[in-house]
């Protein structure tokens, strides 16, 4: 630690000491009862956290807003109130906080160089076989996008893919290998995005609507029970479709397997930023997966937004990272946050005014007589077709999920049984380049046309409809949903 960070660490320690002392200071009843004012045990804890915040705000040991984030988590950890209730006072909906936390985590993975290292590692393992490289891009894209926003993953994979194509002399719009590789930079993230609530923008929006409108608390692991099998089953068919429609003109790259491995072996060692980012990322995933266990141990509610709100704050502790907030702020999609905030507001109004209920009967009233399997299939297909007209995944969720919840109420079905298929499908935009910003990033490289994308995407949409339908129905049947 340098002198500045050492000072900040001392101030941070002092803030914690002041907080703990205030929390456990033994006040007499005469002090606690001041006229009509009463200092409850919860109020004493809140006072301690306020002093904690004041020390950090005055000393600037942490960025002001990070102090605020950490204080909110402490209020929930010490059971002053639930995290959702605390957040709702200032943010309106805890899903907004979840989205902000995930974007901060994504920015650190990109800025630290960890994302690029993973991509280079990929090539060292797939070798120079062009078919396996395409599969490798899809697998890595899917694995990363389960935890990082789809757009960020596509942006990570794009430069690596373009550099491969340029070294091979692949011609834009003519090279089948170029088409397949660039489309794999889209499909991998799109597929992986349905794996967890953190994977794509519509996922937390759907979770928020289910909680607010239907009282359904869909946990991180519960979502993954449906999402992960769908991801695993979609990867190989997607790879097969790309090879079938865009058979690479060469079987191997000019570079040998040994050269590719040598490049990775000579890649600089992991920097301190990368190591710390990896540790905090793994901690975030661990807390998401084990939130149920910690809820029992701590006796508090831990919604999906709370772990990442905490771990995003850790990056800014003294001496943890050299990256400043200003650098991270550049990579955070504030327009995306505004879209989520306004989208939730619009969706809630659709629901509360009865417009969602009316639309649900107009568009989908007939599916009430379908068998559960056909009902799931119809919802998945309808949402994927709607993606053609809607240019944002978050907008799709904003419009579709309230309608699905209203439909479930009108038909007397479990809200989750109707809304879950739509939620998982809301980010699967395979047909039009304009249906998702994720699609636009690799398209901008110029190796495939809108027609190429649509031609492969129509086939992928049909295959995805079948696979996602059966996954949701089978897992849902096993868990008592259908």
PEGI-V91034 format. One record per pair of residues at least 24 apart in sequence whose C-alpha atoms are under 6 Angstrom apart, sorted by the first residue. I is the first residue (numbers start at 1). GAP is how many residues later the second one is. Records with the same first field share a line. If there is no record, write none. Layout:
BEGIN
I->GAP, GAP
END
This chain:
BEGIN
1->318
5->313, 314
8->53, 310
9->309
15->37, 40
19->29, 30, 33
22->26
23->25
42->38
66->247
95->109
98->207
101->207, 208, 211
103->229
106->42
107->221, 224
112->161, 162
114->160
124->136, 137
127->130
128->124, 125, 129
129->122, 123
130->121, 122
134->47
135->104
138->46, 50
141->47, 48
142->46, 47, 49, 50
145->44, 47, 48, 54
146->46, 47, 49, 50, 53
147->51, 52
148->51
149->50, 51
150->39
151->287
154->31
158->284
172->274, 275
173->274, 275
176->70, 71, 72
177->71
178->269
179->268, 269
180->62, 66
182->260
186->253
190->238
191->40
192->39
194->33, 230
195->29, 32, 33
196->28
201->193
202->191, 192, 195
206->217
226->246
230->238
284->24
343->55
347->51, 55
351->51
356->47
357->49
360->43, 47
376->93
377->92
380->41, 42
381->84
387->42
388->47
390->45
391->43, 44, 45
392->44
393->33, 34
397->29
430->27
431->26, 27
END
